[in-house]
Amino acid sequence: MVKSVIARLTPGVKLNNQQLCDTFGCSPQGGMRKSNSTRSLVIVSNHIKSIYDDRWDIDTLHYTGMGTKGDQSLNFAQNKTLNNGKPLEQ
């Protein structure tokens, strides 16, 4: 059921936070929300109120990742998940 809902999503569809959580089975907080139930990593970029400098360059999102102090690590938390670029393990 959930996979079919995700498969029907198309670019430009807007989901509120509750719909996002219900659809992907993810946490209601954070910019990177890992969901083991749907084997996905949901990326949230907030251009209205954010401590990060995410930006679009044509159709590529330059996403800042996790970590607010010092250098960010590609081996830290969801940065590692995003960097691996593989489907999440069950």
N, C-alpha and C positions, 0 to 999 in steps of 0.2 A: 504494500500500500504506500509506504513512505517513499520507496524508490520511484514509484510511478508519479507521485507528486513532484519530486525533485526533477524527474525527466521532463515534466511539462513546463518547468520554469524556462522563461526566455529572457534574453537581454532586455533590460529596461523595466522589468517587473519590479515594483517596489513592495517590500515586505516591512511591516512594522516589527518591533522587537519580539512581540509574542508570536507572530506568524513565523519569524525566523527560527525561534526556539522550537516551536511545534513541528515545523517542516524538517529541520535537521537534527533535532534532539540534542541541541547544544545548550550551553550556559547562557543566561541572559546578560552576561557582562563580559567585557574585554574586546579587544580588537581582533584577536585570533582565538577562535572557539573550536576546539577539537571535539568531534563527536565520534565515539567508537561505534555507536549503534548504526550510523549511516556511513561510516568510514570516510568522513569528510573533515576538511578544515575550512571553516567559514571565516572569511576575511571581512572585517567591518572597517570602513574608512569614513570618518566623520569630518566633513569639511567645515562644519559650523562651529564645533567646540572640541578642539583636540590639542593634546600636548605634542603630537607628532606632526611631521611635515610631509604627509603623503601627498602625492601629486600625480596627475594624469599628463602624459606626453602623447598626444594623439590618442591611440587606443591602448596604450600600455600604462598600467598603474605602477608607479614607483612607491612601494610600500615600505614603511620604516621598520616594522617588526617590533619585538618586545625588548624592553630595557630602557630605562630613563636616565641611568647614571653610567658614565664611562662609555667605553666601546661596547657595541652590541656583539654578541657571540652567535655564530651560526650553529653552535652546539647547545644553546640554551633553550629549554622549554619548547614552545611552538615554533621558534625560529628554526630549530632543527627539523621539525616536521615539514615546514614550508620549504626549507633548503633541499631536503631529500627529494621532493617532487614525486614521490611514489604514493600509490594508494595506501591509506592507513591499514595497519594490520588489525585483524579481528580480535 
